[in-house]
């Protein structure tokens, strides 16, 4: 990808906190990465690694300490504050608490880079505001006070504000924080739509690895050695995700992209059956600390799918039938405890 095709690019970028006496304290070794137009990029890493600092630096909210940072092909230092706001918008994790501010008023703030010195909103600005409210599903909330919104509604209002800003780059620090599972996937689905339909470049930080792997075009993985970037599949194949976990406690499965706790194996179980029921039976057995074997074992589980799911379990103590995975697993644990 050429430099001109990148919405964001940085080379040997030093991030941290500046100091008048020492010049600054770097959080990490110099970072290099790119973000192409219309890409959804997830930034992941352990707590305290510097994700928020990187995002604030990319948004121009704090200076970089070394290296080069280009926004749409131009060095970030060449932009005025207002000029940079027309190129990149930023949403933090801080909750907006302003008395008597309506959703419409909040979204209108996004038009600041495009208004005159008096800050007046004209017909063109109102078109952008209305479009942003529609795109985020917030039209019916436009007159509601921001303080009365739910977490998910407030996050959508913030995204609408950046959309009204009409910046090609959207930088978001944990946009799904504090949201329930429906809200999280709703926000990420919206971001995905914006990259496809509006060709926005969106960079967001998250702790949800599974969501990042399934929905992002590219991942920036931050660790103590710097930044590794690539498609989620590239990082899977290279083993880069292993740096996120303590190997003594968890196991990362690069085939399924899942994480599980490392547990002492308490025995083997032979499972017979097919389909979705068998898959989730295996997951439950492994979660309980057993391994799944194709060979005969002390405990055998036969998964029946029709006319209704049923689990037939056999052991030295006899044959038992259960109508739920929970009851089946509980019986297996009791067998192991008494053996």
N, C-alpha and C positions, 0 to 999 in steps of 0.2 A: 504494500500500500504506500503510495507516494505521500510526501509531506503535505501537499495541497489537499489530498483526500482526507486528511485527518482533521477532525474538529479540535482535538486536543492532542498535544504531544509534549513529552518532557524527557530530557536527557540529562543524566547525572544530577538529578534534582536533589538538593539537600533540603530536608524539611526539619523543622524544630522551632526553637524560640530564640529570637535575637537578643543580644545583650550588648550594650554600649561598650563594655570593657573587653569582653572576650570575642565579640563578633557573632556569637551564637552557639547554641548547643544542638548538635544533630541527634535526632532520635534514632536514625537508621543509616546504613551505608547509602550512598547516592542511588536514586531510583530512576528507572527508564521505562517508559510505557507510551502507548498511543490509544486513542479512542476515535474510531471512524464515524462518519456521518451515518445516522440511523441505527447506531448500535446501542444495545442495552448491556451495560457492564456492571458486574457486581464486584464490590471490594470486600474481601473477607480476610480475617486474621484474628488472632487472639486479642482479648481485652488489653488495652494499653499499648498496643503495637504501633499506633499512630494513624489509624484510619481517618479519624476526624481531622487530625492535623493535615493530612494529605488533601482531604476534600476542601478544607478551608483555604489551603494554599492554592489549589487549582481554581477556586472561585475568586482569588485575589483578596481574600479577607485577612490574610497575613502573608508577609513576604517570604519568598524562598531564600534560603541561605547560600545556595550555590547552584550551578548548572543552568539549564535553559528550559523555559516553559513557554510554549507557543499556544495561542488561542486562535483558531481558524487561520493558521499560517503566520500570525504576527506575534512578536514577543509581547508578553503580558505587560511589561513595563511601559510599552508604547501607548497603552490605552489610558484614557482618563477614567475616573470612577464611573461616570455616566456612560462613557463609551463601552466599558467592559460590561456594564449591566445590560446593555443591548445585545451582548453576545452570550452571556452566561448568567443563569439564575441559580440561586442556592436556597435550599430548605434545610433548616437545622432541626434537631430533636426538641428544641425549646418550645414550650406551649405558649401560644399567643393569648395573652390575657389583657384585653383592652376594653374598658367599660363602654357600652353603647356603640361599639363598632359592629356594623352589619357585615354579613358575608360579602355583599356587593362592594362595600367600602374597602374591605381587605383585598379583594381581587383587583379593585381599581388601583391599588398601590403599585401593581405590576406595570402600569403604564408610565411610571415616573421617567424612565429613560427616554420616552418619546414625546413628553409634553414640553411646553415652553417654560420660561423661567417663572411664570406664575402658577404652573402646575395645573392648568385648566384641562378638563376632559372634553374632547370634541366628539363629533359623530363617529369618526374613525376609531377613536379609543373605545367608545361604547360598543362598537361592533366587535372588537377584540374581547372585551369583557363579557359580552353576551355569549360569544362563541366559546370562551373558556368555561363559563358556567355550564353550558350545554354539554361540552365534551366530557366534563367530570361528573355530570349528573347532579349538579348543585343548583340548577335553575329554581327549583321550588324552595330552596333555602336562602335565596338571595337577600330577603328582608329579615332573616333571623339573626339575632345577636350571636357573634362568634362564641361568646361564653356559654351559650346554650347548646352547642354542638357536641355530638359524641366524638370520641377519639378518631374514628374512621371518617366522619363527616368533616372534622377540622382538617385532617390530612388532605382530603380531597379539595377543600377550600384553598389550602396552601399551594397545592399543585395547580389549581385554577389560576392563582395569582401569578405563578411563574409562566403559565401558558399565555396569560394576558400580556406578560412582559415580552412575549414573542422572541425569546432568546433561543438560539439553535441548540444550546447546551444546557442541560438541567442536571444539577449536582445536588444529591440528596443524602443527608446523613441519617441512616436508619429510618427510612420512611414508613416501615411497618412496625416500628417499636410501639408497644402498648396496645396493639390491635389484636382482636381475636382471630381465629384461623380464617373465618370468612372474610374479615376485613383485610387481612394480610394478602390473601390471594386476589382479592378484588383490586387492591392498589397495584400489585405487580402486574395484573392483567391490564390495567389501565396504562401503566408505563410501557408495557409491551406494545399496546395499540399505538401509543404516541410515537414510538420508534418506527413503526411500520406505516402508519397513515400520515403522520406529520414529519417524518424523517428527523425527529429529534434525537440528539445524542444524549443518553441518560447514563450517568454514573451514580450508583447508589451503594451504600455500605449496608451489610446485613450479617446477622449471625445464623441465618437459616441456610445451611449449606445445601440441603436437598433442593430448596426452592431456587437457589442460585444455579445449581447444576442443571436443573430441568428447564429454566426459562431464560437464562442469560446467553448472549452471543459470545461474550468473553468474560473471563474472570481475572481480576488483579488480586493475587494472593500475596499478602504481606507477612513476612516473617523476619527473624533476626538478621538474616543475610541480605534483605532488601525486598524486591518485588519480582514475582514471577507472573507472567501474563500468558494467556492463551485461551483457546476454546475449552470449555469444561472437559471435553473428552481428551484434549491434549494433556491437561493436568492430571487426569485419571491415569493415563498411560505412562506418564513420567514419574508417578508416585509422589507428586508435589503435595497432595493433600495430607500425606502422612505427617507433615511438619506441624499440622494443626493439633495433633493429638498426642497424649501421653500413652505410648505403646503398652505400658504396664497396666493400664486401666481399661482401654477401649481397643476395639478392632475395627479398622476401616476396610470395607469390602470394595475394591476398585471395580469389580464387575457390576455390582448392583448400585454402587454409590451410596451405601448405607453405613451407619455406625452402630455398633453394638458393644455392650460391656463385656470385658474379658472375665469369664467365670470358670472356676474349676469344673471340669467335666465329671458328672456324677454317674454316667452310664450311657448305654446305647439303646436305641429304640428302633424297631423295624416298622416302617409305615407302608401300608398298601392303599392304593386309591389314586384318583385322578382329579384334575381340575382345580378350581379355586379353593375348594375345601381342603384338598391335600396340601396346597401351598401354605395356607394359613395354619394348618395343623403342624407342618414342619416349623414354621416361625415360632409357634407357641412352645413346641418341644425344645427348640434351641434356646429360647428365652428362659426356659425352666432349668437350663444347665445340662441338657442331654444332647448327644449327637445322633444324627439320623443315619441308619445303616440299611443297606439293601440285603444284608445277610441276616439269618435267623438271630434273634436276640431274646433276652429274658423277658422283655415286654414287647408285645406286638399290637399295633393299632391298625385296624381296618376302617377306612373312611367310606361310609355309604352316603351317596348323594340323593338317592331317590327311594321313595316319594318325598322324604324329608331328610335333611342331614342327620347322620347318626354315626357315632364312634364306637366300634366294637373293640374292646381291649381284652387281651389274653395274657395271662402270666401263670406262674406256678400255683397261684391261689385261686385260679378259675377264670371264667369268662364274664365280662361285665359290659353293659351297654349304657351309653350316655348321650344326651340330646344337646350338649353344648361343649365347646372347646374348654371352657372354664372348668366344668365338672371332670372332663377327661384329664386335664393337667393336674387338677387337685388329687385325683386318684393315683396318678403316676407318682406324685411326690410322696403320697402316703405309702405306696409300695416300696419306694426307695428308703423311706425312713424306717420301715420295719424289717428291711432285708439285712 
